[in-house]
Every structure is written in C-alpha cells, then in structure tokens.
C-alpha cells in the first residue's frame, strides 16, 4: 500500500465528483423522496408482518423515523455503487485482473443482500417473536416507532456487512495482513469469538437465535479461507501493474 496510490485514487474520485456531482446528488434526492413517500406503507406492512402496532411518544418522532427509514432504503438501493467504489479503491492498491475485479464486485453484492435477506427472513422474525412472547394479559407491548426503525435498520445493515467476511479475509490476505495458512490454526479461538459476537448482536439471549447467527458466521469464515487459498493460487493480480496515472475505468485492464 503506497501513499501515492491513495492520493491518485482520491484525485480521480474528486475529478469524477466534480464532473458528475449534480447527477449523483439528483439521483440521491430522487431516491430519497421516493423512499420517504414509500416509508409509511413499508412500516405499515412491517406492522402486519410482526403483528404489532407501532406508536410514538413525541411530536417529531414520526417525521424523524420516516427520514431514518428512507435513508436505510436509500443505502440498500445504492449499495452496488458504494461497493464499486470500494473495489475500485482496492484495485488501486492491488491491481486486479479484469475478470476478478468483476468477480469481487458481483460476489460482494450477492453477499450483502444475502445478509439483509437472512436478517429480514430469519433473525428478526424469530427475535421479535421471542421478545414479544413475554407479554401477558396485563402486560402489553408498546413499541416505539423510533426504536423499531433503529432496531430494524441496525440488524439489516449489520447482517449485510457481516456477510462480507469472506471477501474481507481475501482483501486482508492480499495485503499480507492475514496469513490464511496460519489463520486456520486458530479455528477454536475464532469460533469462540464468533459465538461472543453472535451473543452481542443477536436480539435475544436464547441459544437457538444465537446459533442462527453464529453458524452462518463461522461458515462464512471457512468460505473466506477456501476462497483466499483459491484466489492466491489463481494469480488474480496483474503481473505488471501500471506505473503511470490510471484512468477512472479499472475494469478496462487486460486479464
């Protein structure tokens, strides 16, 4: 990793932003307005899914919650663009062959949305139903709209990013920060850390819900090791990286 590569990357990003900032801003606000308009309908649907009415305690709580929820949906929609910039930056540090550039790009998108779907379809329903199961005839739940939006957003984003673990291991191995051969010797310690992380993130304290996160996390770790060994042997880096200034089209490099 060289400072001049980082400086060159920042220069290209700023140059691109200068040319297309209006387009990106208009796209962001256009999506935000649509998502803000759709937020009440989505939240109403979630109330039916979890069979729980959401309430608010402050006058400004509904508008703030809708803004937060619209930002969440914005992030979920534009994540491919954000991930492209991340891969673009990694490509500056470690010039990738064309097919592997797109491989990392597509794999990152698939893993992120897989994590989001996993949280939405499995973790959150079981977790919320477990937490609401403690209600009685005299003890009825009253869930704040703001708290629900924060809770829902946190788990969707957390699981989406956590599912990027295999690619994170690959990138750290490419940068020589991690050694996959040595890392596999600490499987017991890593499994313990995974269980602790699952206990912290999981919304419920029961073993079943913790396992719903711990097992996929450890599987992702093993997938990361396998993928890293394969990619290192496949020679995914360009043999002679360009020394001059690069263009802002990293995928145009020859395989």
N, C-alpha and C positions, 0 to 999 in steps of 0.2 A: 504494500500500500504506500503510494507516494503522494506527497502533498500537491505536487504539480498536477497529478491526475484528478485529485479532488477539486483543485482550482479550475481545471479545464472543464470539469463536469458542471460546476456552479456557473461558469461563464456561459456555457451552452444553454443551461436551464434559464438563466436570466435573459439571454438573447431570444430564446423561444417565447418566454413570457412577455417580453416587450412586443413581439410581433403578434401574439395570439391571446394576450391577456383579456381583451374585450370579449373574444369568443368564449374563453373559459369562464369568465365572470357571468356572462349572459346564460351560459349552459347551467352553471351552478344555481343561479337565482331562478331560472325557469323550472328546473327540477325541484328546487326548494318550494316554490309556490304551489306546484302540483302536489308535492308530498304533504305540504301543510294543509291543503284542501282535503286530501285523502285521509289525513291522520285521524279525524273523528270517526270515520267509517271503519278504519282498521282497528282502532281501540274498541269500538262498539262490537266488532267481530270477536276480538280477544275476550271481551266480557262474556260473550256467549260460549266461547270455547272453554273457558275456565269456570263458567257458571258462577261468576262473582261480579257484583256491581261495584264500580269504582266511584269514589266520592272525592270531594275536595274540601279543604278547610280554609283556604284563603281566596280572596277575590281574584288575585292574579295567577293563582295556581293553574287553572285550565290553559291559559294562553302560553304560559311558560312551558308547561308539559307538552303541548302541541308543537311548540318550537323545537324542543329537545327531540321529540319523536320524528319530526320532519328531518332534522339533522341526521338522525340514525338512518333513516331510509335513504337520504342523500348519500351517506357514506357507503351503504350497501350497494347502491347503484353504480357509483363512480369508483368502486374499489379496483376494477380492472385497470383504470387509468393510473391510480396510485401505485399499484403493483408493477405496472410497466415502468414507471419512473424508478422504482426500487431496483428492478432488474437492469435497467439502463445504467444506473449508478454502479452496480456490481460488475457490469460489463466493462466499465471504465477501469476498474481495479484489476479484474481478471478477464481479459478479452476472450469471450466465448465464441465457439463456432456457431454458425447461423442456426442449425437445427437444435442445438442445445439451448440457445437463447430462447427460442420459442417453446422448447420443452419445459424450461423453468417457468416461463410465463403462463402457459396453459395449466401446468401442474399446480402452481400457486393459486390460481383462480378456482380450480376444482377443489383443492383442499380447503380454501377459505369458506366457500359456500357449503361444502360438506359439513364443516364445523357449525355453521349457522343453522343448517337444517337439523343436524344432530341435537343442538341445544333446543330448537323450537319443537321438534317432534318427540324427543325422548326426555331430556333432562328437565326442562321447565315443566311439562305436564306432570311428571312424577313428583317433582319437587314441590310444586304449588299444591297439588292434591294432598301431599303428605302434610304440609304446613296447615292447610285448611281443615284437615281431618280432626284437629283438636277442638273444633267448635262444638258447643253444646246448645241445649235449648235456651240457656240463659247467657251464653257467651257466643255472640255472633260476630264474625269478622267484618271489619270496616276498613277496606284497603284504600289508601290514599292514591289518587291518580298520579301524583308526582313520584311517590315511592315505587309504584308499579312500573312507570316508564323508566326510572333509573335502574330498577331491578332487571327488567326485561332487556334493556339496552346493554347493560353490563354483561349479561350472560351470552347474548348473541355475539357481541364483539369479542369477548374473551375466548369463546369456543372457536370462533372463526380464526383468530390469530394463533391460538394454541395448536390448531390443526396444521399450521405451517412448520411444525417442529422438524419433519424430515428434510425440508429444504433449508432450514436454519442450520441443521447439522452439516449439510452439504457445503453451505457457504463458509461456515467456520472451519471446515476441513480444508477447503480450497485456500483459505487464508493462513493455514498452518496453525491456527489457534487450537484446534482439536485434532487429535490423532485417533481415527476410528479403531485402529488395532489396539490401542491402549484403553480406549473408552469402553470397549466390550468386556474388559476385565473387571469393570466396576458395575456390573449389572445389578447386583444385590443392593448396593448403595443407591443407584439410580432408581430402582424400583421403590425403595423406601422414600426417596424424595418425591416420586410421583404420587405415592399414597398420601403423603403430607400435603402436597399441593392440591390433590383432589379433595382432601378433608377441608381445606381452607376455602376452595372455590365453590364446592357443592352447597346448594342452599339448605340441604337437610343433613342431620347428623347420622342417619342410618347407613348401615354398611351397603345396602343394595344400591342406593343412589350414588354413594362414593365409588362403588365398583363401575357404575355406568360411565364415569369419567376416568378412573384410574386405569382400567383395562385398555380402552382406546388410546390413552396417552402412552402407555408402555408399548403398545403395538406400533404406534407412530414412531417411537424411539427406535425400535428394531427395524422398521421400514427405512428410517433415515440412515442407519448403519449399512443396510444392504444396498440402498441407492448410492450412498457415498462410495462404497467399495467398487461398485459397478462403474460409476462415472469417472473415478480416478484411473481405473484401468482402461477406460474408453478414450482417454486423452481428449477431454472436452475443450481444452484451451487451445487458442491459436498458437502455433509454434513460433511465429514471428509477429508479435503484436506491433501495430503501427506506432511509430515514434513521433510522428507529426500530429498536429491537431486533428481530431476526428470530427466527422460530421455528426449531425443530430439524428442519424438513422443507423443505430447499432446493428440491426438485423441484416444490413446490406453486406456484412463481411462474408468472405468466402468460407465455405465449410472445408 
